[in-house]
């Protein structure tokens, strides 16, 4: 198995799950100088730029599956660094595809994002909905998806595109919406967020990892683009209230407009249609309240 982004929030969990199943993993943990999440001792992390064709080709050689997760995850940060996001997510994906094509890797799994949908016309949103990205992050992911499909059609590569919705769980980035809420609930005297209204589909990390492994392992796939979400929407405000309840705290919840995305790019509601995921044999197993409690317990232990 060849996994890129192996040092990230999702990628490190994918690597641990693969190792627990007896797989041999080649892990591109990140660019030189990056500090990855902890990986199993059986895995020797490699540090190289995602456009380093020589390193990619060496790691792709004789790999049975490629799982591509590399790239910065922050939507907010992409507005300050659109060129770098396009380079890593889009051009980096092409470099990966080229290495895997040359090595004849049997299957290429690309982990995209539900952000590619943008402002949707219907919820829950299905995989055939037009893509209308509203951020440099989403645009670079959508462009990468097109290259993945093009390589599948042009070179006969077996490709799968996964679109996770709002992933949370232990080790989550503290700058994410869920991470921000948890941190403030535990250690501050109020909860301050950009907007309480957006509705998102929160999916627990372990469930998302299981979906990625299924996409890598299922022999015959009926769908090549698959949402990974629960099909249930929760507003940011309701999420904050649930975390407060689980923590047993009563704090004021306020908004600060300076924390919002740039005007015109907010997504009001984004909830997954799960039909294709069901065909893959995947379904979410961890209820939001249970997953948040596990994440809250983990974060409390970090103090």
C-alpha positions in Angstrom: 0.0 0.0 0.0 1.2 3.5 -0.9 -0.4 6.3 1.2 0.3 10.0 0.8 -0.7 12.5 3.5 0.2 9.7 5.9 1.2 12.1 8.5 -2.1 14.0 8.6 -5.2 13.7 10.7 -7.0 11.3 8.4 -3.9 9.8 6.8 -2.2 8.7 10.0 -5.4 6.9 11.1 -5.6 5.2 7.6 -2.0 4.0 8.1 -2.7 2.6 11.6 -5.8 0.8 10.3 -3.9 -0.8 7.4 -1.1 -1.9 9.6 -3.6 -3.5 12.1 -4.9 -5.5 9.1 -1.4 -6.8 8.3 -0.7 -4.5 5.3 2.7 -3.3 4.4 2.5 0.5 4.1 4.8 3.0 2.3 4.0 6.3 3.9 4.6 9.7 2.4 4.2 11.5 5.6 4.6 15.1 4.3 7.0 17.6 2.9 10.5 17.9 4.5 10.3 19.8 7.8 6.7 18.9 8.5 5.8 17.4 11.8 3.4 14.5 11.3 1.0 12.7 13.5 2.5 9.6 15.1 2.7 6.6 12.9 3.1 2.9 13.9 6.7 1.7 14.5 6.4 -0.7 11.6 6.1 2.2 9.2 9.1 4.3 8.1 7.8 7.7 7.1 9.2 9.4 4.0 9.4 13.2 3.7 9.3 14.6 0.1 7.5 17.2 -1.8 4.4 16.0 -3.5 5.8 17.0 -6.9 9.0 15.0 -6.3 8.5 12.6 -9.2 11.5 10.5 -8.3 10.4 9.9 -4.8 6.8 9.2 -5.9 7.9 6.7 -8.5 10.1 4.9 -6.0 7.2 4.6 -3.5 4.7 3.6 -6.2 6.8 0.7 -7.6 5.0 -2.6 -7.0 2.3 -1.0 -4.8 -1.0 -2.8 -4.8 -3.1 0.3 -4.0 -2.5 4.1 -3.8 -4.4 6.2 -1.3 -3.9 9.9 -2.0 -4.6 12.2 1.0 -1.8 14.7 0.7 -2.4 18.4 0.9 -3.3 21.2 3.4 -6.8 20.7 4.8 -7.8 24.3 5.8 -10.5 26.0 3.8 -9.8 29.3 5.6 -6.1 29.2 5.0 -6.6 28.6 1.2 -7.8 32.2 0.7 -4.3 33.4 1.8 -2.4 30.8 -0.3 -4.3 29.9 -3.4 -1.3 29.2 -5.5 0.2 26.8 -3.0 -3.1 25.0 -2.6 -3.4 24.6 -6.4 0.2 23.4 -6.6 -0.2 20.8 -3.8 -3.7 19.6 -4.4 -4.0 19.8 -8.1 -0.5 19.5 -9.6 0.6 17.2 -6.8 -2.3 14.9 -7.6 -1.2 14.8 -11.3 2.3 13.9 -10.2 0.9 11.1 -8.1 -1.3 9.9 -10.9 1.7 9.9 -13.3 3.8 7.9 -10.9 1.1 5.4 -10.3 0.3 5.1 -14.0 4.0 4.4 -14.8 4.1 1.8 -12.0 0.8 0.2 -13.1 -0.7 0.5 -9.6 -4.0 -1.4 -9.9 -6.2 1.1 -8.0 -6.0 4.8 -7.2 -8.1 6.1 -4.3 -8.4 9.9 -4.2 -9.7 11.5 -1.0 -11.3 14.7 -2.1 -13.8 16.8 0.0 -17.5 17.6 0.1 -16.4 21.3 -0.2 -16.3 20.7 -4.0 -20.1 20.9 -4.1 -20.2 24.6 -3.0 -23.7 26.0 -2.6 -26.0 23.1 -3.4 -29.4 23.1 -4.9 -30.7 20.2 -2.9 -29.9 18.5 0.4 -28.9 15.7 0.9 -26.5 16.2 -2.0 -25.7 13.3 -4.3 -22.5 12.7 -6.2 -23.9 13.8 -9.6 -24.7 17.3 -8.3 -22.8 20.0 -10.3 -19.6 21.1 -8.6 -19.5 24.8 -7.6 -16.5 25.3 -5.4 -16.4 28.5 -3.4 -12.8 28.5 -2.0 -9.3 27.9 -3.4 -9.2 24.7 -1.4 -12.4 23.4 -3.0 -11.4 24.5 -6.5 -8.1 22.7 -6.2 -9.8 19.6 -5.0 -12.4 19.7 -7.8 -9.6 20.2 -10.4 -7.7 17.2 -8.9 -10.9 15.1 -9.2 -11.1 15.9 -13.0 -7.5 14.7 -13.4 -8.2 11.5 -11.5 -11.2 10.7 -13.8 -9.2 11.7 -16.9 -6.4 9.3 -16.0 -9.0 6.6 -15.4 -10.5 7.1 -18.9 -7.3 7.7 -20.8 -5.0 5.1 -19.3 -7.4 2.5 -18.0 -6.5 3.1 -14.3 -9.1 2.0 -11.8 -9.9 5.2 -9.8 -12.1 6.0 -6.9 -13.0 9.5 -5.7 -14.2 9.9 -2.1 -15.9 13.0 -0.7 -15.8 13.1 3.1 -18.0 15.6 4.7 -17.0 17.3 8.1 -14.6 14.8 9.7 -14.0 15.0 13.4 -12.5 12.7 16.1 -9.4 12.4 18.4 -6.4 14.3 17.1 -8.5 16.6 15.0 -7.0 20.0 14.0 -7.7 22.5 16.8 -8.3 25.2 14.1 -11.3 23.3 12.7 -14.8 24.4 13.7 -15.3 21.3 15.9 -11.8 21.7 17.3 -12.5 25.4 18.1 -15.7 24.5 19.9 -14.2 21.7 22.0 -11.2 23.9 23.0 -13.3 26.8 24.0 -15.8 24.6 25.9 -13.0 23.0 27.9 -10.7 25.9 28.6 -12.4 29.2 28.0 -15.2 31.3 29.5 -17.2 31.6 26.3 -17.7 30.1 22.9 -17.1 32.5 20.0 -17.7 31.4 16.5 -18.0 33.0 13.1 -21.6 31.9 12.3 -23.9 29.6 14.2 -26.2 28.9 11.2 -24.3 26.7 8.7 -25.5 23.1 8.7 -22.9 20.4 8.2 -22.8 16.6 8.1 -20.3 15.6 10.9 -18.7 12.1 10.4 -16.5 10.4 12.9 -12.9 9.7 11.9 -13.1 5.9 12.4 -16.1 5.7 10.1 -14.3 7.7 7.4 -11.2 5.5 7.6 -13.4 2.5 7.2 -14.9 4.0 4.0 -11.4 4.7 2.6 -10.3 1.1 3.3 -13.5 -0.3 1.6 -12.8 1.9 -1.5 -9.3 0.4 -1.6 -10.3 -3.2 -1.0 -13.7 -3.9 -2.5 -13.1 -6.0 -5.6 -15.8 -4.6 -7.9 -17.0 -1.1 -7.3 -20.4 0.0 -8.7 -19.7 3.7 -8.0 -16.4 5.5 -8.6 -17.4 8.7 -6.8 -18.7 8.3 -3.2 -19.9 10.6 -0.5 -18.7 9.7 3.1 -21.2 11.3 5.4 -24.0 10.4 7.8 -26.9 12.0 6.0 -27.7 14.0 9.1 -27.3 17.8 9.3 -26.3 19.7 12.5 -26.0 23.5 12.7 -22.8 25.0 14.2 -24.9 26.4 17.0 -26.5 23.1 17.8 -23.0 21.4 17.7 -21.7 23.9 20.3 -24.8 23.3 22.5 -24.2 19.6 22.3 -20.6 19.9 23.3 -21.5 22.1 26.2 -24.0 19.5 27.4 -21.5 16.7 27.1 -18.9 18.7 29.0 -21.4 19.7 31.7 -20.7 23.4 31.2 -22.9 26.5 30.7 -21.1 29.2 28.7 -22.4 32.0 26.5 -22.2 31.2 22.7 -21.5 34.3 20.7 -20.6 35.2 17.1 -17.8 37.2 15.7 -18.2 38.2 12.0 -14.5 38.6 11.6 -14.2 34.8 11.8 -16.4 34.2 8.9 -15.3 33.2 5.4 -15.1 36.0 2.8 -18.5 37.4 1.7 -20.2 35.3 -0.8 -18.5 32.0 -0.2 -20.3 30.7 2.9 -22.1 27.3 2.5 -25.5 27.3 4.3 -26.1 23.6 4.3 -24.1 20.6 3.2 -25.4 17.1 4.0 -24.5 13.8 2.3 -26.7 11.6 0.2 -25.6 8.1 1.3 -27.0 5.9 -1.6 -23.6 5.3 -3.3 -21.9 4.7 0.0 -24.5 2.0 0.8 -23.6 0.3 -2.5 -20.0 0.4 -1.5 -21.0 -1.5 1.7 -20.3 1.5 4.0 -22.4 3.1 6.6 -21.5 5.4 9.5 -21.6 3.6 12.9 -20.7 6.2 15.5 -23.5 8.6 16.5 -22.6 12.3 16.8 -23.0 12.4 20.6 -20.8 9.3 21.0 -18.1 10.6 18.7 -18.0 14.0 20.3 -17.7 12.5 23.7 -14.7 10.4 22.6 -13.2 13.5 21.0 -13.9 15.6 24.1 -12.3 13.0 26.3 -9.2 13.0 24.1 -8.9 16.7 24.1 -9.3 16.9 27.9 -6.4 14.6 28.2 -4.2 17.0 26.2 -4.2 19.7 28.9 
